[in-house]
């Protein structure tokens, strides 16, 4: 297994022409520290912009096998601690999008499902929900909740073709080394009128542009950064046509958000956390953090 970063063509269009956007300010080359289901390190990547399609992506980068192996080994108790809040967020999102989604009783798959918060919400919504997750630790946590989770990836699973009404990637597509291959495999799993759901950090928002290299989603786990234009291009070259975009709001406890702000090295975050009483840290907070939900259909 190659454990050195390599120069790669654009994950979206295969062009080798690009210009640098951000250089790393921290040196870290241990895959086990760089990759996980929710965590990630800021300031460790060289991000470039493809001169052909405009995609922002990490280059050079570790190979796919190195990245996937690190995900399989990751343990994410911190991420899982917010399970109830994430379930509430996903259930709220499903209700907001209900008019565009398959009806209750549909069979759905969530790729990169972590501990299964989306599956929990989907079951409550009325779906027959299944999940794929590379991290054995998170798979075991989800199974203890009685959820249908298989350890694997979109390229390594045991599901039959055309067996799902919807396949979702909640904050996952930016983690996947080869997103085109992932969506082409997804197309095989969907029924002819199936729906693809992608929820992704949107680097095209005014908040992202204002934050620049301090944008909170620029993390080691995010291999590429999409805008509505580049995510639509990804869908079209993979056999899908986008038909709906909407901002994604979610719920997390205030204290968890404070600790994530410290992790992402946001100014004054550590000081504010020390001043926040425990009862305030437990309050659920709805927030928008430059994430977008996109729905697409299979093209004929």
N, C-alpha and C positions, 0 to 999 in steps of 0.2 A: 504494500500500500504506500503510495506517494504521500509524504507528510509535509511537503513544501508547497507554498502557493505558486500557482502557474498563471501565465497570461492566457486569457480566454477571449473568444469572440463574443459579440453582443448576444445575450441570451434570447433576445427577441428577433433580431434580423440577421445574425451571423456576421455582421460587418466587423472588420478589424480596425476601422477608423474611429477614433474617439479623442476627446480632450479631457484633461484632468479637471475635476471639480474641487475635491478636498483631498489633502494628503493626511496621513495618520499623524496624530500628535502623541500617541501612546503605542509602545511596541508590545504586542502580545501574540504569540504564535502557537499556543497550546489549544488544540481544538476543543478539549474538554472544558476549558474556561470560556471559549468563544461562543459555544452553541448550547442551546437549551430550549425548552418549550416556551418559556416566557421571558427568561432573563436575557441579558445581552450587555456587551460592554460598549460604551461610547468612545469615539475618537481613535479607534484602532484600524479603520479601513482606509484604503485609497479608493475613493469613488470617482468614477469617470462618467462622461456623457457621450452616448453614441452619436456620431456626426450624421448618421443616416436616419435613424428613427427617433432619437431624442431620449431613449431610455437611460436612466441613471442606474449604474450597477457597480458592484465591487470588482476591481481588476488591479492586480492579480488576486486569485482566490484559491482556496483549497478545492480539491476535486470532490465530486459528488460522494464517493464512497467514504471519504474521511468525514464529511459533514454528517451523513446519515448515521455513521457509526457513533459519532458524538451524541447525536440526538437519542439514539437507542440507550445510551448510558446515562442520560441526564436524569436528575432527581429534582422535582419542582414542588416541594411542599409549600413554598411561599405562594406560588401561583394557585395551588389547590386550596389554600386557606380562604380564598374569596369565592368558593364554589357557589354559595347561596346567592351572592350578589350577581355573579355571572349568569346564573340561571334566570334571575329576574330580568337582567338586561336582554338576554336572548329571547325570552318569552315576550317581552315588550316589543322587540324588533319583529318577531313573527306576526304579532297582531297588527303592527303598523303596515307590514307588507302583505297581509293576508289576501288582498284582492288580486295579487299577482302570482301567488304561490299555488302549488297543488292542493287539492282539498284534503280535509281530515281523512285519515285512513291510508294516506299515501306512504310509500316506502322511500325513506330518505337515507342518505349517507353523508357523514361529516368527516372530511379528511383533515388529519392533524387535530383530533378532537380533544387532546390533553386529557383531563380527568373526567370529561364527559358532561360538562355543564350544558353545552348546547343540546346534547342528546336528552338530558333530563328535561330541558325546556320543550324540546320537540315532542317527547312522549306526552307531556302535559298538554301540549297543543293538539294532540290527537294523531301524531304520526307514528309509524313503525320505524324506529330510528336505529341506525347502526353507525359505528365509528371506526376509523382507522387511526392509529397512533403509534409512532415508532418507539416512544419511551416506555420501557417495561414497567417502570415505577408508576407512571400515570395510568397505564392500562390496568394495573392491579388495583389502583385506587378506584377507577371507574367500575370495574367488575364487582368490587365490594358494595357498590351502590346498586347493583342489579342491572347495570347497563350493558348493552350489546356492543362490546368493543373488541376489535381484533388488533393484535400487534402487527404493524406493517405500514407500508406506504402506498401511494396510488400506483406505483410500479411493481408492487409486491403484495398481492392479496389473494383471497380465495373466492371472490364474488363472481357471479355469472354475468355475461354481457346482457345489456338491456334489462337490468333488474331493479333500477331505481327511477323514481319519478323526479327526484331532485338530488343533486350533489352539491354540497357547500364546502367552501374553504374560508373559515372565519379567521382572519389575520394569519393566514398560512401561505398564500401564494408567493409572498415576498421572501419566505424562508426556503423555497424549493429551488434547488440548483438549476433544473431544466423545466421552467414553467410551461413551455410549449408542449413538451412530451407529456407533462402531467395532465394538461387539459385535453390532449388527444386521447389519452387513456381514459379520462373522465367521460368523453363522448361515447366511448364503447360501452360504458356502464349505464348510460342513460337510455330510457325509453325514447321513442321517436319524438314525442312532445315534451321531453324532459326539460327541467330548468337547472341552470348553473347559477350558483350564488357565490360571489366573491366579495368578501369584506377586506379592505386593505387600507394601510396608512397612505394617505394622499399627499404626496409631496408637491402637488400643484396648488394647494390652498394658500390663501394670503398669510395664514399663521405660519406655514412652513417657509414661505418666502421671507417673512419677517425674521424668523428664527435663524435662517441660514444654516451653518454647520452645527448650530446648537439645537436643531430640530430634534425633538425627543425621540423620534422613531429612527434616527440614524444610529443603528446599533449593530453589533457584530453578527447578530442572528438574521438581519435583514440583508439579503444578498442583492436585491434590486429594489428600486423605488419607483412606483407607478404614479402617473397622472391619469385623469379620465381618458386622455388621448392615447397613452401607451397601453393602458389596460384594455381599451377597446380594440387596439391593434392586436394585442395578444389573443383576445377572443376570436377575432376574425381569421387570423392565420391558423387557429386551432379548430375552426369549424363551428363557431358560435357567433350570434349577432346580439349585442347588448340592446336592451330595451328600457332599462330603468336604472337611474342613479339616485341615491339619497344619502344624506348625512347620517352617520351612525352615532347615536347617543347611548351611553351605557351607565351602569350603576356600580360603584365600588365604595368601600368605606373610606372616609376621609383620611384616617391614619395610614391605610395602605397606600393611598395616593401620595401622601407625604413621604413615605419611605421610598416609593418609586422615584419621586423627585430627587431625593438624596442620591439614589443609585445612578440617576441620569445626570448628576452634578449640576442641578439647577440652582441658581444663586439664592442664598438665604434659606434654602429648604431645611437644613439641619437645625438652624436656629428656631425657625417657626415650629418644627416638630417638637422641640423641647418645651415650647410655650403652650402647646395645645393640650387641654385637659383630656383625660381618658374618655369621658362621655362624648366629647366632640369627635374623637378619633373613631368612634363606633358608628357615627351617623352615615347612612347611605347618601352618596352624592351623585346626582345625575350630571354627566359632563360630556362635552364634545371635544375630542382631541385630534381633529383632522383625519378622521377615518370616514371612508365612503363604502356604502353597500351597493353593489352592482348586480343586476340580474340579466341573464342572457338565455337565448334559446338556440337549439341546434339548427344550423342552416341546412337546407335541403341539398 
